[in-house]
Amino acid sequence: MVRLQLAKADEVARSTAAEQLKKVALRLFAERGVDGVTVREIAAAAGQKNHGAVGYYFGSKEALVRAIVMDGAVALDRERNAALDSLEGQGGPRTIREVVDVLIRPVIALPDEHYVQFIVIFAMTHRDMMLDAIDPAWNSAYGRCLDHLRKLMPHLPAAIQNQRFVFMGAYISAVLSARQRALVDHSRDHPMWGNDASLEHFAQSLVALLAAPIDLPLEMLADIPRKEGFGLERPGPVG
């Protein structure tokens, strides 16, 4: 019995230390990028006396990065799928706005205040590694959202829809990353980002981006890539 209690206590301690390493690493990666932070710096900032703590708990820095990517991806996918299940159970979604809310609300509700900054920087510098780190099984909700949007945008050809979705993903990532970067500074108020009106305006502008009619000459329309799913093969966790 004593041995069992000691084993459980050791397991809890290991889990707590690993979570602290992930939390600290996420903050440092968001501030300086993955390549700008060493495993020794992560261990020291997490209060670990052993500079090899990252290797001990995760095996490598890359494994730590992958664990952080997946933590956020799993949380977002679960929340988005739950929201879609609820809407579909009521015969929806019936509007583009409902789908937009499914996409952005779970990102805003993430408990960690650094994940969006981290994933946006990581996607720019190590996109292949980021996509490889995400199990497709935990990135299904985004595809479900796109399927619903296609049905809600029948006035647009598939090629235009695909391009709008690429714009949408970039817009969501950029705006919510900028918001998170501002709000993580607790030394002052942030009138632009710290109120519901800004979020509501952002959601409305995203709907407008998706629903806007086409106003392009035929020769320009012909230049838009028509390959099915162009640019949408592997979206990131946020967008």
C-alpha positions as CSV (number, residue, x, y, z in Angstrom):
1,M,0.0,0.0,0.0
2,V,2.8,2.4,0.9
3,R,4.6,1.6,-2.4
4,L,1.4,2.3,-4.3
5,Q,0.9,5.6,-2.6
6,L,4.5,6.6,-3.3
7,A,4.1,5.6,-7.0
8,K,1.0,7.7,-7.3
9,A,2.6,10.7,-5.6
10,D,5.6,10.3,-8.0
11,E,3.2,10.2,-11.0
12,V,1.4,13.3,-9.9
13,A,4.8,15.1,-9.3
14,R,5.9,14.1,-12.8
15,S,2.7,15.2,-14.4
16,T,2.8,18.6,-12.5
17,A,6.4,19.2,-13.6
18,A,5.7,18.3,-17.2
19,E,2.7,20.6,-17.3
20,Q,4.7,23.4,-15.8
21,L,7.4,22.9,-18.5
22,K,4.8,23.1,-21.2
23,K,3.2,26.2,-19.8
24,V,6.6,28.0,-19.5
25,A,7.8,26.8,-22.9
26,L,4.5,28.0,-24.5
27,R,5.0,31.5,-23.1
28,L,8.7,31.6,-24.2
29,F,7.9,30.2,-27.7
30,A,5.1,32.8,-28.1
31,E,7.5,35.6,-27.2
32,R,10.7,34.5,-29.0
33,G,9.8,31.7,-31.4
34,V,10.8,28.1,-31.1
35,D,14.3,28.6,-32.4
36,G,14.9,31.5,-30.0
37,V,14.5,29.4,-26.8
38,T,16.8,26.7,-25.5
39,V,15.8,23.7,-23.4
40,R,18.1,25.0,-20.6
41,E,16.2,28.3,-20.6
42,I,12.9,26.4,-20.4
43,A,14.0,24.3,-17.5
44,A,15.4,27.3,-15.6
45,A,12.2,29.4,-16.2
46,A,10.1,26.4,-15.0
47,G,12.1,26.2,-11.7
48,Q,13.8,23.0,-12.7
49,K,17.3,22.5,-11.2
50,N,18.0,19.8,-13.8
51,H,18.8,21.5,-17.1
52,G,17.9,18.3,-18.8
53,A,14.3,18.4,-17.6
54,V,12.9,18.8,-21.1
55,G,14.7,15.6,-22.3
56,Y,13.7,13.8,-19.1
57,Y,10.0,14.5,-19.3
58,F,9.5,14.7,-23.1
59,G,12.5,13.2,-24.8
60,S,13.4,16.2,-26.9
61,K,12.6,19.8,-27.6
62,E,10.7,18.8,-30.7
63,A,8.5,16.4,-28.7
64,L,7.7,19.2,-26.3
65,V,6.7,21.5,-29.1
66,R,4.5,18.7,-30.6
67,A,2.8,18.2,-27.2
68,I,2.0,21.9,-26.9
69,V,0.7,22.0,-30.5
70,M,-1.6,19.1,-29.8
71,D,-2.9,20.4,-26.5
72,G,-4.4,23.4,-28.2
73,A,-5.5,21.5,-31.3
74,V,-7.4,18.9,-29.2
75,A,-9.1,21.6,-27.1
76,L,-10.2,23.6,-30.1
77,D,-11.4,20.6,-32.1
78,R,-13.5,19.3,-29.1
79,E,-15.2,22.6,-28.5
80,R,-15.9,23.2,-32.2
81,N,-17.2,19.7,-32.8
82,A,-19.5,20.1,-29.7
83,A,-20.8,23.4,-31.0
84,L,-21.4,21.9,-34.5
85,D,-23.1,18.8,-33.0
86,S,-25.5,21.1,-31.1
87,L,-26.3,23.3,-34.2
88,E,-26.8,20.2,-36.4
89,G,-29.1,18.7,-33.8
90,Q,-31.3,21.8,-34.2
91,G,-31.2,21.6,-38.0
92,G,-28.4,24.1,-38.5
93,P,-26.2,25.9,-38.9
94,R,-28.6,28.2,-40.8
95,T,-26.3,31.2,-41.2
96,I,-22.7,32.0,-42.0
97,R,-22.5,33.9,-38.7
98,E,-23.3,30.7,-36.7
99,V,-20.4,29.0,-38.4
100,V,-18.1,32.0,-37.8
101,D,-18.9,31.8,-34.1
102,V,-18.0,28.1,-34.0
103,L,-14.7,29.0,-35.5
104,I,-13.7,31.9,-33.4
105,R,-15.4,31.5,-30.0
106,P,-13.4,28.4,-28.9
107,V,-10.1,30.2,-29.8
108,I,-11.1,33.2,-27.7
109,A,-12.0,30.9,-24.8
110,L,-8.7,29.0,-24.7
111,P,-7.5,29.1,-21.1
112,D,-3.9,29.8,-22.0
113,E,-3.1,33.4,-23.1
114,H,-0.2,32.5,-25.4
115,Y,-1.3,29.6,-27.6
116,V,-2.6,31.7,-30.5
117,Q,0.6,33.8,-30.7
118,F,2.7,30.7,-30.5
119,I,0.8,28.8,-33.2
120,V,0.8,31.7,-35.6
121,I,4.5,32.2,-35.3
122,F,5.2,28.5,-35.5
123,A,3.1,28.2,-38.6
124,M,5.1,30.9,-40.3
125,T,8.5,29.4,-39.4
126,H,7.9,25.7,-39.2
127,R,4.6,25.0,-41.0
128,D,5.5,21.4,-42.1
129,M,6.5,20.5,-38.5
130,M,3.3,22.1,-37.2
131,L,1.1,20.1,-39.6
132,D,3.0,16.9,-38.9
133,A,2.4,17.4,-35.2
134,I,-1.4,17.5,-35.6
135,D,-3.2,14.2,-35.7
136,P,-5.8,14.7,-38.5
137,A,-8.3,13.1,-36.1
138,W,-8.0,16.2,-33.9
139,N,-8.6,18.7,-36.7
140,S,-11.9,17.6,-38.1
141,A,-14.1,20.4,-36.9
142,Y,-12.5,23.0,-39.2
143,G,-13.4,20.8,-42.2
144,R,-16.9,20.4,-41.0
145,C,-17.2,24.2,-40.7
146,L,-16.0,24.6,-44.3
147,D,-18.6,22.0,-45.5
148,H,-21.3,24.1,-43.9
149,L,-20.0,27.3,-45.3
150,R,-20.0,25.9,-48.8
151,K,-23.7,25.2,-48.5
152,L,-24.4,28.7,-47.1
153,M,-22.5,30.4,-49.9
154,P,-24.2,29.0,-53.1
155,H,-23.8,32.3,-54.9
156,L,-20.1,31.8,-55.1
157,P,-18.2,29.4,-57.4
158,A,-16.1,26.7,-55.6
159,A,-12.9,28.4,-56.7
160,I,-14.0,31.7,-55.1
161,Q,-15.2,29.9,-52.0
162,N,-11.8,28.2,-51.6
163,Q,-10.0,31.5,-51.9
164,R,-12.3,33.1,-49.4
165,F,-11.6,30.3,-46.9
166,V,-7.8,30.9,-47.3
167,F,-8.4,34.6,-46.6
168,M,-10.6,33.6,-43.6
169,G,-8.0,31.4,-42.0
170,A,-5.3,34.1,-42.4
171,Y,-7.7,36.8,-41.0
172,I,-8.7,34.7,-38.0
173,S,-5.1,33.9,-37.1
174,A,-3.8,37.4,-37.6
175,V,-6.6,39.2,-35.7
176,L,-6.8,36.8,-32.8
177,S,-3.0,36.7,-32.5
178,A,-2.9,40.5,-32.3
179,R,-5.7,40.5,-29.7
180,Q,-3.9,37.9,-27.6
181,R,-0.5,39.7,-27.9
182,A,-2.1,42.9,-26.6
183,L,-4.2,41.3,-23.8
184,V,-1.2,39.4,-22.4
185,D,0.3,42.8,-21.4
186,H,-1.4,43.3,-18.1
187,S,0.4,46.6,-17.3
188,R,-2.3,48.7,-19.0
189,D,-5.8,48.7,-20.5
190,H,-6.4,47.7,-24.1
191,P,-9.6,49.5,-25.2
192,M,-9.3,48.1,-28.8
193,W,-9.3,44.5,-27.7
194,G,-10.7,44.4,-24.2
195,N,-14.4,44.8,-25.0
196,D,-17.1,42.7,-26.5
197,A,-17.9,45.4,-29.2
198,S,-14.5,44.7,-30.9
199,L,-15.1,41.0,-31.0
200,E,-18.6,41.5,-32.4
201,H,-17.3,43.8,-35.1
202,F,-14.6,41.2,-35.9
203,A,-17.2,38.5,-36.3
204,Q,-19.4,40.7,-38.5
205,S,-16.4,41.7,-40.7
206,L,-15.6,38.0,-41.1
207,V,-19.1,37.3,-42.2
208,A,-18.9,40.1,-44.7
209,L,-15.6,38.7,-46.1
210,L,-17.3,35.4,-46.7
211,A,-20.6,36.6,-48.0
212,A,-19.5,39.5,-50.2
213,P,-20.6,39.3,-53.9
214,I,-18.0,38.9,-56.6
215,D,-17.0,42.0,-58.4
216,L,-14.1,40.8,-60.7
217,P,-13.8,40.9,-64.4
218,L,-14.0,37.6,-66.2
219,E,-10.3,37.6,-67.0
220,M,-9.4,37.8,-63.4
221,L,-11.9,35.2,-62.4
222,A,-10.2,32.9,-64.9
223,D,-6.9,33.4,-63.1
224,I,-8.2,32.1,-59.7
225,P,-6.9,28.5,-59.0
226,R,-9.8,26.1,-59.6
227,K,-8.3,23.0,-58.0
228,E,-10.7,21.6,-55.4
229,G,-9.5,22.4,-51.9
230,F,-6.7,24.7,-53.2
231,G,-4.8,26.0,-50.2
232,L,-7.1,24.2,-47.7
233,E,-5.5,20.8,-47.6
234,R,-4.1,21.1,-44.0
235,P,-5.4,24.0,-42.0
236,G,-3.7,24.8,-38.7
237,P,-5.5,24.5,-35.3
238,V,-6.7,28.2,-35.3
239,G,-7.4,28.8,-38.9
